[in-house]
Amino acid sequence: MAVKNDVFMMVEELPAVTEVGSFNPGQELSLSAASAVVMDADTGQVLYAKNCHQPKPIASTTKIMTALVAIECASLKSIATISPHAAGTEGSSIYLKAGEKLVLEELLFGALLHSGNDACVAIAEHVAGREEVFVNFMNYKAYRLGAKNTHFCNTNGLPNDQHFSSAFDLALITCNALKNPVFNRMVATKTHSITGPEGKRFLSNTNKMLWSYQGANGVKTGTTDAAGKCLVSSATRDGRRLIAVVLHSEDRWGESIRLLNYGFERFQNRTVAVQGEAFSTIGIKEGEKRTVPVSVAQNIVVALPVDKEEKVERIIMMEPELRAPVRPGQAVGKLQVLVEGEMVGQADLITMEGTPKLPAYQMMWHKIWNKI
């Protein structure tokens, strides 16, 4: 154990999963997609990648961020009045009429299921007044999420040389968006109808994976000449949720299925730290207890290959000791988990018990005793 900057740092190597065969990541995956990635939605780990950080046109997968920002910034039941500008938006459309009034939730369904470009502009104008202002929100959100190769110029993905993202960034954005229950529900919806001035509009999700792949529950298609055929998909099996992204693919459905199958079949989740389970102690000065047990504030789960040993380490960064009084649940440091040297998870370290400060006469006795 070493001390660095008055914080204990301990590296603990955990037993690896049993090796049952050779493992070459992605060796059986030969994809036409210009870039692709599979990410574990719970851990954020990348399980497979091809050119995943290269900026690319992303077409209507843009609408993932459009919907997320709108859901976070406005009431779903607020009423939007459709402007002539929104109604006249080119490309894929839900055929909005100028002056028509719709609740925001219906516009979001129009954007996510039917990929309505007009719905996206109407959403932006309703939430931020002008599409340009809303796009600034989108770029700021991308920055806050750590999307380093993303820049939006519009809300719908219509071609623009300065409008791009990467497979990794799209997976990262989607991973965050799926934590929102409203977004999560919408992208898993196969069909929906919204009421308009000329009757109902019946929307069918453009994501064929919802009908054809076991456990599929999202997310968004995209197609333009510049971007080619794109797809961000997600699926859940046995409690694991994966996100696959393909950009400029000749077979976005087949390649997305292969990517998801690869993630489900070649990896398994392993819990490496359990909330409420003591795995260390911390010393207490001037307390009735000399030490208290320490645990993690939440479970840490990592994805590991099923057929290869991987070096898994837990790095404990913790205060060398605390001064009483100490309360249960008090933060004392962090636990980081590394797989092959790359950090894949972390959690706060907290005390499992508390202890009061020693009475003054006992503290005096301890001081006298320690001098003898």
Residue, then its C-alpha position, 0 to 999 in steps of 0.5 A: m500500500a502506498v501513500k500519495n497526496d495523503v490518500f491511500m492508493m491500493v491496487e488489487e488484482l481480481p481473479a479473471v474469468t476462466e480462459v476457454g479459448s483464444f480471443n481476437p476481438g471482432q475477428e469474425l466481424s467484417l462490416s461494410a459500415a464506414s464506422a461502427v461500435v457496440m457499447d454496453a449501456d450499463t457500463g459504457q464499455v466499448l465491446y467492438a469498434k471500427n473507426c468509432h471516433q471518426p466524424k461522419p455525417i449522421a442524418s436523422t440519428t441527429k434526432i436522438m439529441t433533439a428529442l433528449v434536449a426537448i424532453e429535458c427542457a420542456s413539458l410534454k403537455s405544452i402546446a406548440t403552434i406550428s410556424p410556416h417555417a417548420a411546416g415548410t421544412e424539406g425532407s421526411s415529414i409528418y405533414l404539419k400545417a402552419g397554425e396547427k397546434l400540437v402537444l410537444e409529446e406528439l411532435l416527439f413521436g413524429a420525430l422519433l418514429h416517423s423521422g419528421n424533419d418538420a416535427c424537429v423544427a417545430i420542437a426547436e421553435h417551441v422550446a427555444g424560440r428559434e432552431e438556431v438557439f435550440v441547436n446551441f443547446m444540443n451542442y452544449k449537451a453533447y459537450r457536457l456528455g463528453a462527445k468530442n467529435t460531434h457538432f450539430c447545425n440543425t435538429n434533423g440531420l439535413p446535410n451540412d458539412q459542419h454537421f457530424s458525429s461519430a459512432f462512439d459519440l452517438a452511442l454515448i449520447t444514446c446511452n445517456a438518453l436511454k436513462n430518460p424514461v420518456f425517451n426510452r418509452m418512445v424509441a421502443t414504440k412501434t406505432h402511434s397515432i396523433t390527431g391533426p386538423e385533418g384527422k389522425r396521423f398514423l405513425s409507424n417506427t422506421n426502425k425495423m429492428l423492433w419487429s425482427y430482433q429479440g429484445a430490440n427496444g430502440v433507437k433511430t434510423g438515418t438516411t441521406d446521400a452523404a451519410g448513407k444508411c445509418l442506424v442506432s439500435s438497442a436491445t436487452r437480453d437477460g438484464r443486459r442492454l447493448i447499443a449498436v451504431v453503424l454509419h454508412s452501412e450497405d446492410r444496416w439491419g444485418e450488420s446491427i444484428r451481427l454487432l448485437n449478437y456479438g456483444f451478447e454472445r461474446f461478453q458477460n457482465r461481472t459484478v466486481a464491487v457490491q453495495g453494502e459489502a465491506f471490503s476495506t476499513i478506515g482508521i478513526k482518530e479520537g473515536e469510540k471505534r478505532t476503525v469502521p468498514v467501508s463499502v461502495a455507494q453502488n454496485i460496479v458491474v463490468a463486461l468481460p469476454v467469456d473466452k479470454e482472461e482479462k486483467v481486472e484491477r480495483i484501485i482504492m483511493m481513500e483517506p488514510e484516516l478520519r477524525a471522529p465523529v463519523r457518520p454512516g454513509q460518509a464519503v471517504g474516497k473512490l474505487q476505480v475498476l480497470v480492465e486491461g489498464e482502462m478504467v471501466g467503472q467507478a463508485d464513491l467509497i462510503t463508511m458503513e458505520g458511524t462512531p461518536k467522538l470519545p468523551a474528553y476524559q477518555m481522550m485525556w487518558h489515551k493521550i497520557w497512556n500513549k506517552i508512557 
